[in-house]
């Protein structure tokens, strides 16, 4: 078993790009990871890695070993996954990344039921609004809400759609007037999400065509929750997923605007590195989310 462990650690070092990243992924110390690789080199009587302060490179022996070991370990993982699926007991650690507001407001309240269904799973939830590199950072699945699901090297499974609403408080509209067309937004304080690709442009549908409208305002922020607080405080007009506005719309705290020009809905999607040999723990989590989002 020592050989199998050493091989698994060696492969992680190569695929993560460093001893530090492999140690974090495996939940081991960097010293232990180095020990495993050193033990493997000693057993084989060959140097596998050239180590410098800036990078790791494979020796010829390391390349040969990695080519075979990575395939063997992938096959072993697939075999274990097949057995686990038959027994119906997903287990182990599931690393998830999601946007901050989505994670706090919608995802976190779902975890109690999910954990009750799958008691052998340990969840590690990372909430971050940046575009995370799933492979490099060792995540099993990422969640995204976007109007732009352009093809990438990752696999995306759409889970639900949510309207993208333009909203403001009655008090703001009483003071500043109600915009009747997207062009009217140029005369209003629009609350911008700074991590958007084009935070100064909001897109609408006018006469069946997508139209970009330049907007501006006094507040721009990289946090959805803070923007929602700002619109509720009457500081401007916000464009926001309907999934997070149900209570405010029902109570009248926020008023929907420009519904005749509403853009395409945003897609809530699960992202994973590959569809091949998708682990049962990932599959049951994504299926659970799809089920819960249909009820939202």
C-alpha positions in Angstrom: 0.0 0.0 0.0 3.0 2.3 0.6 3.8 2.2 -3.1 0.2 3.1 -4.1 0.2 6.0 -1.7 3.5 7.2 -2.9 2.4 7.0 -6.5 -0.9 8.9 -5.7 1.1 11.7 -4.0 3.6 11.9 -6.9 0.8 12.2 -9.4 -0.8 15.0 -7.3 2.4 16.9 -7.2 2.7 16.9 -11.0 -1.0 17.7 -11.6 -1.1 20.5 -9.0 2.2 21.9 -10.1 3.9 22.1 -6.7 4.5 20.3 -3.4 2.5 23.0 -1.6 -0.6 22.7 -3.8 -0.5 18.9 -3.6 -0.2 19.1 0.2 -3.2 21.4 0.5 -5.3 19.2 -1.8 -4.4 16.0 0.1 -4.7 17.7 3.5 -1.1 16.7 4.4 1.9 18.8 5.4 4.4 19.8 2.7 7.1 17.8 4.5 5.0 14.6 4.4 4.4 15.0 0.7 8.1 15.5 0.1 8.8 12.4 2.2 6.4 10.2 0.0 8.0 11.4 -3.2 11.5 10.9 -1.8 10.6 7.4 -0.7 9.3 6.6 -4.2 12.5 7.8 -5.7 14.6 5.7 -3.3 12.5 2.6 -4.0 12.9 3.0 -7.8 16.5 4.1 -7.6 15.8 7.1 -9.9 15.3 10.8 -9.6 11.8 11.7 -10.8 11.7 15.4 -10.4 14.1 18.3 -10.9 13.4 20.8 -8.1 14.2 24.5 -8.4 13.0 27.4 -6.3 10.6 28.4 -9.1 9.3 25.2 -10.7 9.3 21.5 -10.9 10.2 19.6 -14.0 10.0 15.8 -14.7 13.0 13.8 -15.5 12.8 11.2 -18.2 12.1 8.6 -15.5 9.5 10.8 -14.0 7.8 11.3 -17.3 7.6 7.6 -17.9 6.3 6.9 -14.4 3.7 9.7 -14.6 2.4 8.5 -17.9 1.6 5.1 -16.5 0.8 5.9 -12.9 -1.8 8.6 -13.8 -3.7 6.2 -16.0 -3.6 3.4 -13.4 -4.8 5.7 -10.6 -7.6 7.0 -12.8 -8.7 3.5 -13.6 -8.6 2.6 -9.9 -10.7 5.7 -9.0 -13.2 4.7 -11.7 -13.4 1.2 -10.3 -14.0 2.5 -6.8 -16.6 4.9 -8.1 -18.5 2.1 -9.9 -18.6 0.1 -6.7 -19.7 3.1 -4.6 -22.4 3.8 -7.1 -23.7 0.3 -6.8 -23.8 0.5 -3.0 -25.5 3.8 -3.2 -23.3 5.4 -0.5 -21.3 8.4 -1.8 -18.5 9.2 0.6 -15.4 11.3 1.1 -14.7 15.0 0.8 -16.6 17.1 -1.7 -15.0 20.5 -2.5 -17.4 23.1 -3.8 -16.9 26.7 -4.9 -19.8 29.1 -5.4 -20.4 32.9 -5.6 -20.6 34.5 -2.2 -24.3 35.7 -2.2 -25.6 32.5 -3.8 -23.7 30.5 -1.2 -24.9 32.5 1.7 -28.5 33.1 0.7 -29.5 30.0 -1.3 -27.0 27.2 -1.0 -26.2 27.2 2.7 -29.9 26.7 3.7 -30.0 23.5 1.5 -27.0 21.9 3.1 -28.8 20.5 6.2 -31.0 18.3 4.0 -28.2 17.2 1.7 -26.0 16.2 4.7 -28.9 14.3 6.2 -29.2 12.3 2.9 -25.5 11.6 2.6 -24.0 11.3 6.0 -20.7 9.9 4.7 -19.9 13.0 2.7 -17.7 15.8 4.1 -18.4 19.2 2.5 -15.8 21.9 2.0 -17.5 25.1 0.7 -15.5 28.0 -0.6 -17.4 31.2 -1.4 -15.6 33.5 -3.8 -16.8 35.8 -6.6 -13.7 35.4 -8.7 -13.4 32.9 -11.5 -11.8 29.9 -9.8 -9.5 27.4 -11.6 -11.3 24.2 -10.6 -8.4 21.9 -11.6 -5.5 23.9 -10.2 -7.3 24.5 -6.9 -8.7 21.0 -6.5 -12.4 21.7 -6.6 -14.8 18.9 -7.5 -17.6 21.2 -8.6 -18.2 24.9 -9.1 -21.5 26.8 -9.2 -22.1 29.8 -11.5 -24.9 32.3 -12.3 -24.3 33.9 -15.6 -25.9 35.1 -18.9 -22.7 34.0 -20.7 -22.1 30.3 -20.7 -19.6 30.3 -23.5 -17.9 27.0 -24.3 -14.7 26.3 -22.3 -12.6 23.3 -21.5 -14.9 22.7 -18.5 -18.2 20.9 -18.5 -21.3 22.9 -17.6 -24.6 21.4 -16.6 -27.4 24.0 -16.5 -29.6 23.5 -13.4 -32.1 26.3 -13.7 -32.8 29.7 -15.2 -33.6 32.9 -13.3 -35.0 36.2 -14.6 -32.6 39.1 -14.5 -34.7 41.9 -13.1 -34.1 45.7 -12.9 -35.4 47.0 -9.6 -35.6 50.0 -7.3 -37.4 51.1 -4.2 -40.7 53.1 -4.4 -38.9 55.9 -2.5 -36.1 56.1 -5.1 -38.6 56.1 -8.0 -40.7 58.8 -6.3 -37.7 61.0 -6.0 -36.0 60.4 -9.3 -38.8 59.2 -11.6 -39.5 55.9 -13.3 -37.4 54.9 -16.3 -39.7 53.9 -19.1 -37.0 52.6 -21.6 -33.5 51.3 -21.1 -32.1 54.6 -22.5 -33.7 56.4 -19.5 -31.2 54.6 -17.2 -28.5 57.1 -18.3 -30.2 59.6 -16.1 -30.3 57.4 -13.0 -27.9 56.1 -10.4 -27.3 52.5 -11.4 -25.6 50.2 -8.9 -22.8 48.3 -10.8 -21.3 44.9 -10.1 -17.6 45.5 -10.6 -16.7 41.9 -11.5 -18.9 42.0 -14.6 -17.1 41.9 -17.9 -18.7 45.2 -18.8 -19.9 46.8 -15.5 -20.8 50.1 -17.3 -23.1 48.3 -19.7 -26.4 46.7 -19.1 -28.0 44.6 -21.9 -31.7 44.6 -22.7 -33.9 43.4 -25.6 -35.4 46.2 -27.7 -37.5 45.2 -30.7 -36.1 41.7 -30.5 -32.5 42.8 -30.6 -29.9 42.8 -27.8 -29.0 46.4 -27.0 -26.2 47.5 -24.7 -27.0 50.6 -22.6 -24.3 52.6 -20.9 -25.0 53.1 -17.2 -23.3 55.0 -14.4 -23.8 55.8 -10.7 -22.1 56.6 -7.5 -21.7 53.0 -6.3 -19.9 50.0 -7.8 -19.1 46.9 -5.7 -17.8 43.3 -6.1 -20.3 41.9 -3.6 -23.9 41.1 -4.5 -25.1 41.3 -0.9 -23.8 44.8 -0.5 -25.4 45.9 -3.8 -28.7 44.4 -2.6 -28.4 46.4 0.6 -27.7 49.5 -1.4 -30.8 49.2 -3.6 -33.0 48.5 -0.5 -31.6 51.7 1.0 -32.8 53.6 -2.0 -29.3 54.4 -3.4 -30.1 53.5 -7.0 -31.4 51.0 -9.5 -30.0 47.4 -9.5 -30.1 44.6 -12.0 -30.3 41.3 -10.0 -31.3 37.7 -10.4 -35.0 37.1 -9.4 -33.9 34.1 -7.4 -32.7 36.4 -4.7 -35.5 39.0 -4.8 -38.7 37.0 -4.1 -39.4 38.4 -0.6 -38.6 42.0 -1.5 -40.8 41.9 -4.6 -43.7 40.2 -2.7 -43.6 42.8 0.1 -43.3 45.7 -2.3 -39.9 46.8 -0.9 -38.6 46.6 -4.5 -40.4 47.4 -7.7 -39.6 45.7 -11.0 -38.7 48.0 -13.9 -38.4 47.7 -17.7 -40.0 44.3 -17.8 -41.0 44.7 -21.5 -37.2 45.0 -22.2 -36.1 42.1 -20.0 -32.9 40.4 -21.2 -32.3 36.7 -21.5 -32.5 34.9 -18.1 -29.3 34.1 -16.2 -28.3 30.4 -16.0 -27.5 28.7 -12.8 -25.0 26.0 -13.7 -22.8 23.4 -12.2 -19.2 23.3 -13.6 -16.8 20.4 -13.4 -13.5 19.5 -15.0 -14.7 16.5 -17.0 -17.8 14.4 -17.6 -15.7 11.2 -17.8 -15.9 9.1 -14.6 -17.9 11.8 -12.8 -17.7 10.8 -9.1 -20.9 9.7 -7.5 -20.4 12.3 -4.8 -20.5 15.0 -7.5 -23.4 13.5 -9.3 -25.7 13.3 -6.2 -24.8 16.8 -5.2 -25.6 18.3 -8.7 -28.8 16.2 -8.9 -29.8 17.5 -5.5 -29.2 21.1 -6.5 -31.3 20.6 -9.7 -34.1 19.2 -7.6 -34.1 22.1 -5.1 -33.8 24.8 -7.7 -36.9 23.5 -9.4 -38.8 24.2 -6.1 -37.2 27.7 -5.7 
